[in-house]
Amino acid sequence: MGLFKDYVSQTRNPEGFLGKLMLGGMNAGHAKLADWGFTHLPAITPENAVDLGCGGGRNAGELLKMFPEAHVTAIDYSALSVGKAMNYNRAMIAAGRCVVLQGDVSDLQLPAASFDLATAFETIYFWPGLEKCFAQVARVLRPGGIFMICNESDGTDPTSLKFEKIIDGMKNYTVEDIDAALRSAGFSEVVGHHHPSKPWITVLARK
C-alpha cells in the first residue's frame, strides 16, 4: 500500500521518479474525459485562454487546436508538470501562441480581466479552498468569460471516495458543491453536465 499511495499521491504535485511515471500516463489517461468536457463548450472564439493545473499539457494543446486564433497560457503548481507541458507544446510556444508557467491557483500572478476562457481538468480536487481559488479565476477572466471544470468524479462515486482517503489533500466535490462555490466567487449562469454512464461531470460558469 505504501508504494501505491506514494504513486497515486503524485496526482497532486508530480515530482521525482514517481511523478514522471504519473505524468507519462496523464495526457492519455485523461484524454477521453477532456474531449467529452470540450463538447459542452458553447460557440466561442476566445482571444486568450488559460488552462489551470495543466499537467502534461495535452489539454492546452487541444485548446490551441480548437481555437487557432487564440493564445493559450498553461499553468501548473508542479515544476515537473511545467517541463512536460512545455515539451508537449514546444511548437506552439516557439510560434508565440502558448506559454507555460509555474503558479499557484490560489494566488494567480496574471493580469486581471485578461482571459476569455479558463479550464480546469481533473485538478480542483487539490485546490486549497474552492471559493478562494474560484475568486482568483474570476479575477483574471473578462466580463462574460467562461470557466469550465471537468472532473472524473461526481463527488459520490465509491472509487474516487476511496482515493480521497488515500491521497493527502484530495477532496471530491459534487456539482452542487462546485455550483455554490462558483456563485460565492462571483460567477453566474452555472450549468452542470453529468455523463450518462460514468461519474464524469462538467461544470460551466460565466463571469
Secondary structure, DSSP 4 states (H G I P E B T S, - for coil): -HHHHHHHGGGTS--HHHHHHHHHHHHHHTHHHHHHHHTT--S---SEEEEES-TTSHHHHHHHHH-TT-EEEEEES-HHHHHHHHHHTHHHHHTTSEEEEE--GGG--S-TT-EEEEEEES-GGG-S-HHHHHHHHHHHEEEEEEEEEEES--S--HHHHHHHHHSTT-----HHHHHHHHHHTT-EEEEEEE-SSSS-EEEEEE-
